[in-house]
Amino acid sequence: MHGLHPRRVAVVGGGPAGLIAAERLCAAGLAVDLFEAKGSVGRKFLIAGKGGLNLTHSDPPALFATRYREREAEVARWLARFDAAALRDWAHRLGVDTYVGSSGRVFPLDRKAAPLLRGWVRRLREQGVAFHVQHRWRGWSADGALCFDTPGGERRVVADATVLALGGASWPQLGSDGGWVPTLVSQGIDVAPLAPANCGFDIGWSAHFAQRHAGAPLKPLVVHWVDADGKAQALQGECVVTASGLEGSLIYAISATLRESIARDGHADIALDLAPGREEAALRQALERPRGGRSLSEHLRRAAGLQGAKAGLLREVLGAGAMQDPARLAAAAKRLPLRVLRPRPVAEAISSAGGVRLEALDRRLMLRGLPGVFCAGEMLDWEAPTGGYLLTACFASGLAAADGAIDWLEATAAG
């Protein structure tokens, strides 16, 4: 690699994919400039750590790869080079040890993102990565230079190779606003429309229900749905009532399926089991017992353990009359039908689906139509549920793109 030392690589985007790409490129002896549109790097990474940084997951490798749905095979190739265990080792070398939580998710011992990010950026600076903040990428000039808007005006940068790690369209205030899409499309790059992933959905509650229960947790809960192949599916977890619908980990886990059903049919139908672990017959028997002077709410709580938002959901769907029928109540408690109308806007989502289609890239993650330009991270067309899978694939794809750039530079130097 000594012969490549004078060659310069531009990394555009200061999230995990861009930062890890810069680290690998610098270690290969290349001159690395990292450009970030905001005033500091890793802003979305820091937000992800506010509730405890879920760095990766302890799933076995084969199961881990299935979390990427139709992109399982492609993402598995990235993970073969840098998987969850490698990510934990990498954090350890930065002085951040990790542990596996009860859900299988992996967190730093202190559950914080800031110490890891600070140590990482400090090490990158020491290794020679040059950081350029407040540089918003606008595309290429006629002679192929990268064009950036900066506080001091337009800046043009010539690089021997470029790694784009521009993010998706979720949390745009943190920098990933999808503004790069028209630029790449104008270059003939095939980009799937950016769409919300790991997001909430609108159901359209009555004003009374929304006012009374928005923000209330629903747990435990089982959601039932029918997948695209017509097969019944179920998943247990928890979610939260919002003013317009539902959000939370259980909903995020099936957000891709819901989004696709809505796109196909105009809506998605789900059913909620509000009383997991209890049989419908036993619930009915308990609800048929005389309640004496107790209110219906108190009877529901004592007989069926249904109260708060769960009882409110039953009233919302069944109406006052059916609430007096123990058989209908018990059946609804086990399979409460809900029609999901639309996903929340992508700006509110945890992550986004869509992006540069992987078919537009070669195995090195280089754009087939733009030699020397590589793509990584959430701007690529893959998605995954929360649980550490998003971050892991961002890291792994950043390294894959960096390795691809190194290989390409070596090949062009030799040629």
C-alpha positions in Angstrom: 0.0 0.0 0.0 3.0 2.3 0.3 2.7 3.2 -3.4 -0.9 4.4 -2.8 0.1 6.8 0.0 -0.4 10.0 -2.1 -3.7 8.9 -3.3 -6.7 10.8 -1.8 -10.1 9.4 -0.9 -13.1 11.6 0.0 -15.7 10.2 2.4 -18.9 12.1 2.3 -21.1 11.6 5.4 -20.0 11.5 9.1 -22.3 8.7 10.4 -21.1 5.3 11.5 -20.7 4.0 7.8 -18.6 7.0 6.8 -16.5 7.0 10.0 -15.6 3.3 9.8 -14.9 3.7 6.1 -12.5 6.5 6.9 -10.8 4.4 9.5 -10.2 1.5 7.1 -9.0 3.8 4.3 -6.6 5.6 6.6 -5.2 2.3 7.9 -4.5 1.4 4.3 -2.2 4.4 4.0 -4.5 6.6 2.0 -5.0 10.3 2.5 -8.6 10.6 3.8 -10.9 13.7 3.9 -14.2 13.2 5.6 -16.9 15.7 4.8 -20.0 16.3 7.0 -22.9 18.6 6.2 -23.6 19.4 9.9 -21.3 21.1 12.4 -20.3 17.8 14.0 -20.2 14.1 13.1 -22.3 11.2 14.4 -25.4 13.2 15.4 -27.9 10.4 14.6 -25.6 8.0 16.4 -25.8 10.1 19.5 -29.6 10.3 19.3 -29.7 6.5 18.9 -27.8 6.3 22.2 -30.2 8.5 24.2 -32.2 5.5 25.4 -29.2 3.3 25.7 -27.0 2.6 22.6 -28.1 -0.7 21.1 -24.9 -1.4 19.2 -25.6 -4.8 17.8 -27.4 -8.1 18.6 -26.3 -11.5 19.9 -28.3 -13.5 17.4 -26.3 -16.4 15.8 -24.9 -15.3 12.4 -27.4 -17.3 10.3 -30.4 -15.9 12.1 -28.8 -12.4 12.2 -28.6 -12.3 8.4 -32.3 -13.2 8.0 -33.3 -9.8 9.7 -32.5 -8.1 6.4 -35.4 -9.8 4.6 -35.0 -9.8 0.8 -31.4 -8.4 1.1 -30.3 -11.2 3.3 -27.7 -12.6 0.8 -26.1 -9.3 0.1 -25.9 -8.1 3.7 -24.6 -11.5 4.7 -21.6 -10.9 2.5 -20.8 -7.7 4.4 -21.3 -9.4 7.7 -19.0 -12.2 6.7 -16.2 -9.5 6.9 -17.5 -7.6 9.9 -20.2 -9.1 12.1 -21.6 -8.5 15.5 -18.7 -10.1 17.3 -16.2 -8.0 15.3 -18.2 -4.9 16.2 -18.0 -5.7 19.9 -14.2 -6.3 19.5 -13.9 -3.0 17.7 -15.7 -1.2 20.6 -13.5 -3.0 23.1 -10.4 -1.7 21.3 -11.8 1.8 21.8 -12.1 1.1 25.6 -15.8 0.4 25.5 -16.9 -3.0 26.8 -20.3 -4.4 26.0 -22.9 -6.7 27.5 -25.8 -8.8 26.2 -29.2 -7.6 27.6 -32.1 -9.9 28.4 -33.5 -9.4 24.9 -30.3 -10.4 23.2 -29.5 -6.8 22.3 -25.9 -5.7 22.9 -25.1 -2.4 24.7 -22.0 -0.6 26.0 -21.6 -1.1 29.8 -22.6 2.5 30.4 -25.3 2.4 27.6 -24.0 5.7 26.3 -23.0 6.7 22.7 -21.1 9.9 23.5 -17.9 8.3 25.1 -17.6 5.8 22.2 -18.0 8.6 19.6 -15.6 10.9 21.3 -12.9 8.3 21.5 -13.5 7.2 18.0 -13.2 10.7 16.5 -10.1 11.4 18.6 -8.5 8.2 17.3 -9.4 9.0 13.7 -7.8 12.5 14.0 -4.7 10.9 15.5 -4.5 8.5 12.6 -4.7 11.3 10.1 -8.3 11.6 9.0 -9.0 15.2 8.0 -12.5 16.3 9.1 -14.4 19.0 7.2 -17.7 19.9 8.8 -20.4 22.2 7.4 -19.7 20.8 4.0 -22.9 19.9 2.2 -22.3 17.8 -0.9 -24.1 19.0 -4.0 -22.7 16.6 -6.6 -19.9 16.9 -9.2 -18.6 19.7 -11.3 -18.2 19.2 -15.1 -14.6 18.1 -14.6 -15.5 15.6 -11.9 -14.6 17.5 -8.8 -16.8 17.1 -5.7 -18.8 20.2 -5.0 -19.7 21.3 -1.5 -21.6 24.2 -0.1 -19.8 25.7 2.9 -20.2 28.8 5.1 -17.4 30.3 3.0 -19.0 29.5 -0.4 -18.7 26.7 -2.8 -15.7 24.4 -2.4 -14.5 21.9 -5.0 -12.4 18.8 -4.1 -10.6 16.4 -6.4 -10.4 12.9 -5.1 -9.0 9.6 -6.5 -12.0 7.7 -5.0 -15.1 8.7 -3.1 -17.2 6.9 -0.5 -20.7 8.2 -0.2 -22.3 7.5 3.2 -25.1 10.0 3.1 -27.8 8.3 5.2 -31.5 7.9 4.4 -34.3 10.3 5.1 -35.2 9.7 8.7 -34.5 12.3 11.3 -33.6 14.9 8.7 -32.7 17.5 11.3 -29.7 15.4 12.1 -28.4 15.5 8.5 -29.8 12.5 6.7 -32.5 14.3 4.6 -32.3 12.3 1.4 -31.2 15.5 -0.5 -28.7 13.4 -2.4 -31.4 11.4 -4.3 -31.9 13.8 -7.2 -28.1 14.2 -7.7 -27.6 10.5 -8.1 -30.7 10.0 -10.2 -29.5 12.7 -12.5 -26.4 10.6 -13.0 -28.5 7.6 -14.1 -28.2 5.8 -10.8 -31.2 3.5 -9.9 -32.6 4.7 -6.6 -35.6 3.2 -4.9 -37.9 5.8 -3.3 -37.0 6.5 0.3 -39.8 5.3 2.6 -40.4 5.1 6.4 -39.1 2.0 8.2 -39.3 1.2 11.9 -42.1 3.7 12.1 -45.5 4.3 13.7 -48.7 3.9 11.7 -52.0 5.8 11.6 -55.2 4.0 12.5 -57.5 7.0 13.0 -58.7 6.9 16.6 -61.7 8.8 17.8 -60.9 12.1 19.4 -62.1 10.7 22.8 -59.8 7.7 22.7 -56.8 9.6 21.4 -57.2 12.3 24.1 -57.6 9.7 26.8 -54.9 7.2 25.9 -52.2 8.7 23.6 -48.9 7.9 25.1 -50.2 4.8 27.0 -48.2 1.6 26.7 -49.8 -1.7 25.6 -48.0 -4.7 27.1 -47.9 -7.6 26.9 -49.4 -7.9 23.5 -49.5 -10.3 20.5 -50.0 -9.0 17.0 -51.5 -11.2 14.3 -51.3 -10.6 10.6 -51.2 -12.5 7.3 -48.0 -12.2 5.3 -47.6 -11.6 1.5 -47.7 -15.4 1.0 -51.0 -15.7 2.8 -49.5 -17.3 5.9 -50.7 -16.4 9.3 -48.0 -14.8 11.5 -47.9 -13.7 15.1 -45.4 -11.8 17.3 -45.4 -10.9 21.0 -44.1 -7.6 22.3 -45.2 -4.2 23.3 -46.1 -0.9 21.7 -47.5 2.5 22.5 -50.8 4.3 21.6 -50.2 7.5 19.8 -52.7 10.3 19.0 -53.2 8.8 15.5 -52.3 5.1 15.9 -49.6 2.9 17.2 -45.8 2.9 17.4 -43.1 1.1 19.4 -40.9 -2.0 19.1 -43.7 -4.5 18.2 -45.0 -2.2 15.4 -41.5 -1.4 14.2 -40.8 -5.2 13.9 -43.5 -5.6 11.3 -43.3 -2.1 9.7 -42.0 -3.3 6.4 -44.9 -5.8 6.0 -47.5 -3.2 7.0 -46.0 -0.6 4.6 -46.0 -3.1 1.7 -49.6 -4.2 2.5 -50.8 -0.6 2.5 -49.0 0.1 -0.8 -50.6 -3.0 -2.3 -54.1 -2.9 -0.8 -54.5 0.7 0.5 -54.5 -0.6 4.1 -53.2 -3.4 6.3 -55.3 -5.5 8.7 -53.9 -6.7 12.0 -55.5 -8.2 15.1 -54.3 -7.7 18.7 -54.3 -10.3 21.4 -54.8 -8.1 24.5 -54.6 -11.1 26.9 -51.7 -13.3 25.9 -51.6 -16.6 27.8 -55.3 -16.7 28.5 -57.7 -18.8 26.5 -60.8 -17.2 25.0 -63.1 -19.7 26.8 -61.6 -18.9 30.2 -61.9 -15.2 29.5 -65.5 -15.6 28.5 -66.3 -17.6 31.6 -64.7 -15.0 33.8 -66.5 -12.1 32.1 -69.9 -14.0 32.4 -69.7 -14.0 36.2 -72.1 -11.5 37.8 -70.4 -8.2 38.5 -72.8 -7.0 41.2 -72.4 -3.3 41.8 -69.0 -3.1 40.1 -68.6 -0.9 37.0 -67.8 -2.5 33.7 -64.3 -1.1 33.9 -63.7 -2.7 37.3 -65.2 -5.9 36.1 -62.9 -6.0 33.1 -59.9 -5.3 35.3 -60.7 -8.0 37.9 -62.1 -10.7 35.6 -59.8 -10.3 32.6 -56.9 -8.1 33.7 -57.9 -5.6 31.0 -57.6 -1.9 32.0 -56.4 1.4 30.8 -55.6 1.6 27.1 -56.5 -2.1 26.6 -60.0 -1.6 27.9 -60.2 1.7 25.9 -59.3 -0.2 22.7 -62.1 -2.6 23.3 -64.6 0.2 23.7 -63.1 2.0 20.6 -63.6 -1.0 18.4 -66.7 -2.7 19.8 -68.8 0.2 20.8 -70.9 0.5 24.0 -73.5 -2.1 23.1 -71.1 -5.0 22.4 -69.2 -4.2 25.6 -72.1 -5.7 27.5 -71.7 -9.1 25.7 -69.2 -11.3 27.5 -68.8 -13.6 24.4 -68.0 -10.7 22.1 -65.7 -9.1 24.7 -63.7 -12.3 25.2 -63.4 -12.8 21.4 -62.3 -9.2 20.8 -59.8 -9.4 23.7 -58.1 -12.3 21.9 -58.4 -11.0 18.3 -59.2 -7.3 18.3 -59.3 -6.3 14.6 -57.6 -3.0 13.5 -57.2 -1.5 10.1 -53.9 0.3 9.6 -54.2 3.2 7.2 -50.8 4.7 6.6 -47.2 4.9 7.9 -46.1 8.0 9.7 -43.9 10.4 7.6 -40.3 9.3 7.0 -39.0 12.3 8.9 -40.5 10.7 12.0 -39.2 7.2 11.4 -36.2 5.6 13.1 -34.8 4.6 9.7 -35.7 4.6 6.1 -36.2 1.9 3.4 -35.2 2.4 -0.2 -32.1 4.1 -1.5 -29.4 3.1 -4.0 -30.5 -0.3 -5.4 -27.8 -2.9 -4.7 -28.1 -3.9 -8.3 -26.6 -0.5 -9.3 -23.4 -1.5 -7.4 -20.8 -4.1 -8.0 -19.7 -6.5 -5.2 -17.2 -3.8 -4.1 -20.1 -1.5 -3.5 -18.9 0.7 -6.4 -21.6 2.4 -8.6 -21.5 0.6 -11.9 -22.3 3.9 -13.7 -19.7 6.0 -11.7 -16.3 4.2 -11.4 -14.5 5.2 -8.3 -17.6 6.1 -6.4 -18.7 3.7 -3.6 -21.8 3.8 -1.4 -22.4 2.6 2.1 -24.8 2.7 5.1 -28.5 3.6 5.2 -28.4 5.2 1.7 -28.4 1.7 0.3 -31.6 -0.2 -0.4 -31.9 -2.5 2.6 -33.7 -2.3 5.8 -33.8 -4.1 9.1 -35.8 -4.0 12.4 -34.4 -2.2 15.5 -32.3 -4.3 17.8 -28.8 -3.5 16.7 -29.2 -4.8 13.1 -29.3 -1.3 11.6 -26.0 -0.1 13.1 -24.3 -3.4 12.4 -25.1 -3.3 8.7 -24.0 0.4 8.5 -20.6 -0.5 10.0 -20.3 -3.6 7.8 -21.2 -1.8 4.6 -18.9 1.1 5.4 -16.0 -1.4 5.7 -17.1 -3.2 2.6 -17.1 0.1 0.6 -13.7 1.1 2.0 -12.2 -2.3 1.1 -13.8 -1.9 -2.3 -12.2 1.5 -2.8 -8.8 0.1 -1.7 -9.1 -2.8 -4.2 -10.1 -0.5 -7.0 -7.3 2.0 -6.4 -4.8 -0.9 -6.3 -6.2 -2.2 -9.6 -6.2 1.2 -11.3 -2.6 1.8 -10.1 -1.5 -1.5 -11.5 -3.3 -0.9 -14.7 
